[in-house]
């Protein structure tokens, strides 16, 4: 294998394989795979960190469990998004809206801006930026900011 080139895995069922890998994946396809992996990793790390951080200090009460379920649904929706977004990204925009909504249900149930779930909307902003560019990232960031301010305790 050459250094710095990503390869597709070649499946060899009942025939002898020449090697473990087929032709190199280059160009847009390689970047798409990397960005999808980064988005998925960011969402999953944010979810696991939030669930562990919210359950350790106070235990598993009803609000914490509902928040964990809501956040899990939002992350599962975000993992289903395609990168880059298609020309008519209705499905992806609904995924972003659902992911943000679920994140702010979790934030609202577990203490506003002091919540462990405040990292999840940042993952949605990243998904909007890498999937749809500035036209999707700007409204997503605005919605995330409005949601954060509305969840603030006075």
Order of alpha helices (4+ residues) and beta strands (2+ residues): beta-beta-alpha-alpha-alpha-alpha-alpha
